[in-house]
Amino acid sequence: MHETMVLPEERLPDFPRAAEDVSELLYRHLLERYGIRVSAVRESVQVVLASEKDGRLLELPLPAAVLLIRETAFDQAGGVVLLSNHWAVTTGYQYVNELS
């Protein structure tokens, strides 16, 4: 899987630019560091043809299908906290989303 994420800079001052500097549990990091509680997530899932970038990052021969998961996370006031796209290979894998 590879992904892109967009977060509101004005609500997350000094948010780390490197992924390794963020807790593995992003929602927990948002709560503990910034007081932002993710209370709802909307996802849409569709199958798309992999782009050249997808093929390179996911090591796929083209043409190939990938699962595209579009995610919008909301705080308790209904404000958008996160927009993300996840491109995933589904062969031999199962997609599970668990929010706890």
N, CA, C and O of each residue as an XYZ file, in Angstrom:
400
protein
N       0.855     -1.168      0.000
C       0.000      0.000      0.000
C       0.899      1.228      0.000
O       1.948      1.245      0.643
N       0.476      2.247     -0.725
C       1.100      3.555     -0.563
C      -0.023      4.555     -0.411
O      -1.150      4.308     -0.839
N       0.290      5.694      0.206
C      -0.766      6.639      0.521
C      -0.264      8.074      0.488
O       0.933      8.344      0.592
N      -1.217      8.983      0.339
C      -0.961     10.406      0.498
C      -1.957     10.919      1.522
O      -3.098     10.461      1.584
N      -1.507     11.884      2.331
C      -2.371     12.458      3.360
C      -2.256     13.969      3.328
O      -1.187     14.531      3.091
N      -3.391     14.613      3.573
C      -3.436     16.064      3.692
C      -4.044     16.383      5.048
O      -5.132     15.916      5.383
N      -3.320     17.188      5.824
C      -3.759     17.580      7.163
C      -3.820     19.098      7.236
O      -3.062     19.770      6.537
N      -4.709     19.664      8.069
C      -4.846     21.122      8.163
C      -3.674     21.752      8.928
O      -3.584     21.629     10.149
N      -2.800     22.413      8.212
C      -1.595     22.979      8.808
C      -1.894     23.954      9.947
O      -1.157     24.008     10.931
N      -2.983     24.729      9.809
C      -3.293     25.716     10.844
C      -3.672     25.070     12.178
O      -3.558     25.708     13.225
N      -4.119     23.819     12.152
C      -4.490     23.125     13.398
C      -3.358     22.260     13.935
O      -3.430     21.765     15.059
N      -2.316     22.079     13.133
C      -1.237     21.165     13.515
C       0.122     21.849     13.409
O       0.958     21.451     12.598
N       0.346     22.877     14.226
C       1.642     23.544     14.149
C       2.771     22.563     14.464
O       2.614     21.689     15.317
N       3.859     22.696     13.808
C       5.068     21.871     13.958
C       4.816     20.374     13.758
O       5.517     19.543     14.336
N       3.802     20.024     12.928
C       3.561     18.606     12.625
C       4.789     18.060     11.901
O       5.284     18.703     10.975
N       5.293     16.895     12.296
C       6.496     16.334     11.672
C       6.308     16.098     10.163
O       5.247     15.661      9.717
N       7.335     16.390      9.411
C       7.294     16.177      7.958
C       7.662     14.743      7.588
O       7.251     14.249      6.537
N       8.421     14.081      8.430
C       8.855     12.710      8.152
C       7.921     11.717      8.835
O       7.602     11.856     10.016
N       7.489     10.715      8.075
C       6.553      9.720      8.600
C       7.094      9.010      9.834
O       6.331      8.667     10.737
N       8.394      8.790      9.877
C       8.960      8.069     11.018
C       8.920      8.888     12.314
O       9.166      8.349     13.393
N       8.612     10.177     12.215
C       8.507     11.028     13.399
C       7.085     11.111     13.958
O       6.831     11.845     14.914
N       6.166     10.359     13.361
C       4.775     10.338     13.805
C       4.482      8.954     14.361
O       4.943      7.949     13.819
N       3.724      8.904     15.432
C       3.339      7.634     16.022
C       2.688      6.743     14.964
O       2.040      7.233     14.039
N       2.863      5.464     15.107
C       2.251      4.504     14.183
C       0.729      4.646     14.168
O       0.083      4.350     13.162
N       0.168      5.094     15.275
C      -1.272      5.305     15.385
C      -1.553      6.796     15.210
O      -1.535      7.552     16.182
N      -1.808      7.211     13.991
C      -1.959      8.629     13.664
C      -3.070      9.286     14.465
O      -2.876     10.385     14.986
N      -4.227      8.647     14.579
C      -5.339      9.261     15.307
C      -4.973      9.491     16.772
O      -5.343     10.511     17.355
N      -4.255      8.557     17.358
C      -3.809      8.728     18.744
C      -2.817      9.893     18.835
O      -2.858     10.675     19.785
N      -1.934     10.003     17.854
C      -0.977     11.107     17.811
C      -1.711     12.449     17.742
O      -1.343     13.398     18.434
N      -2.741     12.523     16.913
C      -3.516     13.768     16.802
C      -4.170     14.126     18.131
O      -4.219     15.298     18.504
N      -4.668     13.130     18.840
C      -5.308     13.378     20.132
C      -4.289     13.788     21.196
O      -4.461     14.799     21.878
N      -3.236     13.000     21.328
C      -2.276     13.244     22.404
C      -1.447     14.508     22.181
O      -1.129     15.211     23.140
N      -1.099     14.800     20.953
C      -0.226     15.944     20.666
C      -1.001     17.247     20.450
O      -0.542     18.317     20.849
N      -2.192     17.154     19.809
C      -2.915     18.360     19.405
C      -4.318     18.472     19.997
O      -5.002     19.471     19.774
N      -4.752     17.464     20.744
C      -6.081     17.500     21.324
C      -7.196     17.325     20.316
O      -8.338     17.698     20.584
N      -6.878     16.759     19.150
C      -7.881     16.547     18.101
C      -8.333     15.098     18.147
O      -7.544     14.181     17.922
N      -9.621     14.901     18.442
C     -10.187     13.552     18.506
C     -10.927     13.265     17.203
O     -11.881     13.958     16.851
N     -10.472     12.232     16.493
C     -11.178     11.791     15.288
C     -12.400     11.028     15.755
O     -12.290     10.018     16.449
N     -13.584     11.528     15.363
C     -14.811     10.898     15.837
C     -15.599     10.216     14.729
O     -16.517      9.444     15.005
N     -15.251     10.492     13.488
C     -15.945      9.838     12.368
C     -15.000      9.758     11.182
O     -14.155     10.630     10.978
N     -15.158      8.700     10.409
C     -14.357      8.500      9.203
C     -15.285      8.047      8.096
O     -16.109      7.152      8.285
N     -15.145      8.667      6.948
C     -15.907      8.245      5.762
C     -14.907      7.731      4.738
O     -13.948      8.419      4.388
N     -15.139      6.527      4.266
C     -14.277      5.950      3.246
C     -15.105      5.541      2.041
O     -16.248      5.100      2.160
N     -14.494      5.701      0.884
C     -15.059      5.136     -0.328
C     -13.982      4.244     -0.931
O     -12.793      4.560     -0.888
N     -14.420      3.135     -1.488
C     -13.489      2.147     -2.018
C     -13.872      1.855     -3.457
O     -15.040      1.623     -3.772
N     -12.861      1.872     -4.333
C     -13.105      1.516     -5.726
C     -11.858      0.870     -6.306
O     -10.754      1.037     -5.787
N     -12.047      0.142     -7.371
C     -10.932     -0.464     -8.087
C     -10.599      0.442     -9.262
O     -11.484      0.857    -10.010
N      -9.294      0.748     -9.419
C      -8.828      1.610    -10.503
C      -7.610      0.965    -11.144
O      -6.985      0.074    -10.570
N      -7.284      1.430    -12.344
C      -6.053      0.979    -12.976
C      -4.875      1.702    -12.338
O      -4.923      2.910    -12.106
N      -3.835      0.961    -12.062
C      -2.638      1.535    -11.453
C      -1.960      2.488    -12.426
O      -1.860      2.217    -13.623
N      -1.495      3.611    -11.886
C      -0.706      4.549    -12.679
C       0.737      4.033    -12.749
O       1.074      3.025    -12.128
N       1.566      4.721    -13.498
C       2.981      4.335    -13.551
C       3.610      4.447    -12.159
O       4.409      3.598    -11.764
N       3.248      5.495    -11.423
C       3.763      5.675    -10.063
C       3.319      4.518     -9.168
O       4.126      3.968     -8.418
N       2.021      4.143     -9.247
C       1.518      3.009     -8.462
C       2.300      1.748     -8.793
O       2.722      1.011     -7.903
N       2.486      1.511    -10.086
C       3.211      0.320    -10.517
C       4.612      0.273     -9.947
O       5.069     -0.775     -9.490
N       5.303      1.420     -9.973
C       6.666      1.490     -9.447
C       6.674      1.264     -7.923
O       7.451      0.454     -7.418
N       5.804      1.987     -7.196
C       5.799      1.890     -5.733
C       5.305      0.538     -5.218
O       5.771      0.045     -4.190
N       4.359     -0.051     -5.942
C       3.774     -1.325     -5.511
C       4.397     -2.526     -6.211
O       4.000     -3.670     -5.986
N       5.383     -2.245     -7.066
C       6.092     -3.299     -7.809
C       5.132     -4.164     -8.600
O       5.133     -5.390     -8.483
N       4.299     -3.497     -9.420
C       3.299     -4.180    -10.233
C       3.616     -4.038    -11.712
O       4.053     -2.977    -12.156
N       3.399     -5.100    -12.476
C       3.471     -4.947    -13.933
C       2.193     -4.246    -14.394
O       1.109     -4.524    -13.879
N       2.320     -3.351    -15.349
C       1.142     -2.635    -15.858
C       0.651     -3.280    -17.133
O       1.473     -3.817    -17.875
N      -0.619     -3.262    -17.433
C      -1.697     -2.714    -16.618
C      -2.035     -3.630    -15.437
O      -1.912     -4.851    -15.522
N      -2.456     -3.016    -14.349
C      -2.835     -3.758    -13.148
C      -3.917     -2.972    -12.413
O      -3.970     -1.744    -12.487
N      -4.764     -3.686    -11.714
C      -5.807     -3.047    -10.909
C      -5.320     -2.901     -9.478
O      -4.627     -3.768     -8.946
N      -5.698     -1.785     -8.867
C      -5.404     -1.561     -7.454
C      -6.667     -1.054     -6.772
O      -7.568     -0.514     -7.413
N      -6.708     -1.236     -5.484
C      -7.819     -0.729     -4.696
C      -7.471      0.695     -4.270
O      -6.404      0.934     -3.706
N      -8.370      1.637     -4.539
C      -8.194      3.025     -4.114
C      -9.184      3.299     -2.997
O     -10.397      3.196     -3.181
N      -8.650      3.647     -1.840
C      -9.472      3.949     -0.674
C      -9.326      5.440     -0.395
O      -8.232      5.912     -0.088
N     -10.417      6.175     -0.501
C     -10.417      7.611     -0.210
C     -11.018      7.792      1.177
O     -12.120      7.322      1.459
N     -10.280      8.474      2.029
C     -10.677      8.615      3.428
C     -10.806     10.084      3.808
O      -9.959     10.905      3.455
N     -11.867     10.402      4.526
C     -12.035     11.711      5.142
C     -12.311     11.466      6.610
O     -13.244     10.744      6.962
N     -11.486     12.077      7.482
C     -11.657     11.930      8.929
C     -12.149     13.254      9.495
O     -11.694     14.326      9.097
N     -13.094     13.157     10.438
C     -13.737     14.334     11.024
C     -13.503     14.366     12.532
O     -13.410     13.325     13.183
N     -13.410     15.586     13.077
C     -13.334     15.734     14.525
C     -14.747     15.772     15.102
O     -15.722     15.619     14.366
N     -14.860     15.974     16.414
C     -16.168     15.938     17.076
C     -17.093     17.075     16.651
O     -18.312     16.965     16.782
N     -16.519     18.167     16.141
C     -17.336     19.286     15.680
C     -17.701     19.156     14.205
O     -18.354     20.038     13.648
N     -17.288     18.071     13.574
C     -17.597     17.855     12.161
C     -16.587     18.464     11.217
O     -16.780     18.435     10.001
N     -15.502     19.021     11.758
C     -14.453     19.593     10.916
C     -13.580     18.508     10.312
O     -13.338     17.474     10.934
N     -13.115     18.747      9.110
C     -12.242     17.778      8.445
C     -10.849     17.851      9.067
O     -10.259     18.926      9.174
N     -10.341     16.703      9.470
C      -9.035     16.598     10.103
C      -8.004     15.995      9.155
O      -6.813     16.291      9.251
N      -8.469     15.149      8.244
C      -7.547     14.409      7.388
C      -8.245     14.036      6.089
O      -9.397     13.604      6.087
N      -7.532     14.208      4.991
C      -7.939     13.685      3.691
C      -6.817     12.765      3.240
O      -5.649     13.152      3.270
N      -7.152     11.572      2.829
C      -6.096     10.672      2.375
C      -6.590      9.750      1.280
O      -7.776      9.443      1.168
N      -5.633      9.323      0.478
C      -5.852      8.320     -0.547
C      -4.875      7.185     -0.291
O      -3.691      7.417     -0.047
N      -5.374      5.962     -0.348
C      -4.552      4.773     -0.153
C      -4.705      3.903     -1.396
O      -5.825      3.578     -1.792
N      -3.591      3.525     -2.013
C      -3.620      2.625     -3.160
C      -3.065      1.294     -2.685
O      -1.957      1.239     -2.152
N      -3.819      0.224     -2.872
C      -3.427     -1.066     -2.313
C      -3.523     -2.190     -3.328
O      -4.408     -2.209     -4.183
N      -2.600     -3.115     -3.215
C      -2.646     -4.367     -3.956
C      -3.547     -5.297     -3.164
O      -3.429     -5.387     -1.942
N      -4.437     -5.982     -3.842
C      -5.377     -6.844     -3.117
C      -5.050     -8.328     -3.227
O      -5.616     -9.131     -2.486
N      -4.170     -8.708     -4.115
C      -3.834    -10.116     -4.282
C      -3.167    -10.634     -3.009
O      -2.093    -10.172     -2.624
N      -3.810    -11.582     -2.376
C      -3.255    -12.181     -1.172
C      -3.444    -11.352      0.084
O      -2.899    -11.692      1.134
N      -4.219    -10.250     -0.004
C      -4.434     -9.381      1.147
C      -5.922     -9.143      1.347
O      -6.732     -9.342      0.441
N      -6.252     -8.719      2.531
C      -7.627     -8.367      2.864
C      -7.602     -6.983      3.495
O      -6.771     -6.718      4.363
N      -8.494     -6.103      3.077
C      -8.561     -4.760      3.650
C      -9.497     -4.782      4.849
O     -10.654     -5.186      4.740
N      -8.979     -4.338      6.004
C      -9.760     -4.255      7.231
C      -9.551     -2.867      7.809
O      -8.414     -2.411      7.929
N     -10.626     -2.194      8.166
C     -10.545     -0.890      8.789
C     -11.141     -0.995     10.182
O     -12.302     -1.367     10.349
N     -10.332     -0.662     11.177
C     -10.814     -0.749     12.556
C     -10.454      0.549     13.260
O      -9.289      0.945     13.289
N     -11.438      1.196     13.818
C     -11.227      2.426     14.565
C     -11.537      2.149     16.017
O     -12.659      1.784     16.370
N     -10.524      2.326     16.863
C     -10.760      2.049     18.296
C     -10.111      3.113     19.155
O     -10.198      3.054     20.382
